[in-house]
Amino acid sequence: MKKTVLLILAVTFIFSAYAQTIIQRDPEIEQMVKEVSADSIQSYIKTLVSFGTRNTLSTQTDAKRGIGAARNWVLSKFNQFAKQSNRRLTAFIDTVTLQRSRRVDTPLLLGNVVATLRGTDEKDDRILIISGHLDNRRSDVMDRTGDAPGANDDGSGSAAVIECARIMSKHRFSATIIFVTVSGEEQGLLGSTYMANKAKKQNWNIEAVLNNDIMGSNNSSETNIINNTQVRVFSEGLPAYELDSNAKRIRQLGLENDGKARQLARYVKEIGERYVDNLQVVMIYRNDRFLRGGDHLPYVENGYAAVRITEMNENFYHQHQDVRKENNIQYGDLPEFMDFEYLRKNTCLNLCNLANLAKAPSMPQEVKIDVKDLTNYTHLFWKAPATGSVKGYYILMRETTSPVWQKKIYTEQTDVNLPYSMDNYFFAVQSLSATGNESLPVVPAISR
Ligand SMILES: [Zn+2]
């Protein structure tokens, strides 16, 4: 009994202290974030645009023009970064021959440019992926010869991938990070489908996929909104993957807002706003924009946590448009319409999340919520993570109507009894390293 009273006192103290607690930035991550350069990003995009077109069906034999030249250049950048990585970064073009499909009119050698930064812990099999699409399009998606600059769609995402590889390859992380620029997005998510299916087949332990597509322009068409302090993260709520087998549990526990992708989106928001100044991460409760899709979808469909990062407002004069002038409006996806400072911040958002996850221990195991007795307490218990060095854990807590976690309770125990009712809150548990890097949260399973 005495013990319980003490625990209540301790917990009350932690709760009241929490409001004043400022979670410190990890200095290593802060330093990496500072290194992200708007100038580097701009120079990558200038080079990408110089290939004339990067349509997936364009030439692969011309040294200077087309998707072939573009992917060789990305590979050369990755190989350049590999030299500073102490042999832990390796890169190659992962190719596959595809047959004709709706937007592919001839058998096609498709290539994703993949750089893998191997983790330092042999036992840590976690993989984190940052993805952008190298290919682009004109108004006619089958037009493979005319100019298509593709500065923002998706030069922005590709440049973010390259910049993160440049900076992160000089550092050591427990988990493995894959930097990829895929092809075939505009022809039907072909490159990401190939990669996600391969991952599933080979049982990759992917913890998070950050898909970056269209995130370097700060204004909308038609409505003239200008905004470079907010960015959207799209995530699926109800997981389509194995929904039938999980539907009963999700409905019973009210977990329709706690799927893997939604948890990742919440994490991206918290860590992003911790490390990137003047950037608000806006969660959008949709898998993607209205009736549209992107490269995170094949991962989501294979059961992985994957989200889409996209600018706050899109300008449709500069997306999927031939470069031309009509009624005094300049159409086309040109670099002059981009905001490289905004793209720098959105690149930082990726970097800090990848780094924080890669430095964190893996997730706590067998996280359970005790439902044996009816009580107004919530009894949670779990086991240490399989890999990584753990300093402690955060118990996360939020009201059922709150989109984000509201309380973060630190403990070094693996068994906690909180004076809050499981009826009225959602809970989850994260592992924490000594340098303050937290794992993704685990929603407790039922223990009877
Ligand atoms: Zn795109």
Residues whose N, C-alpha, C, O or C-beta is under 5 A from the ligand:
A	BS01	ZN	D153 D154 D213
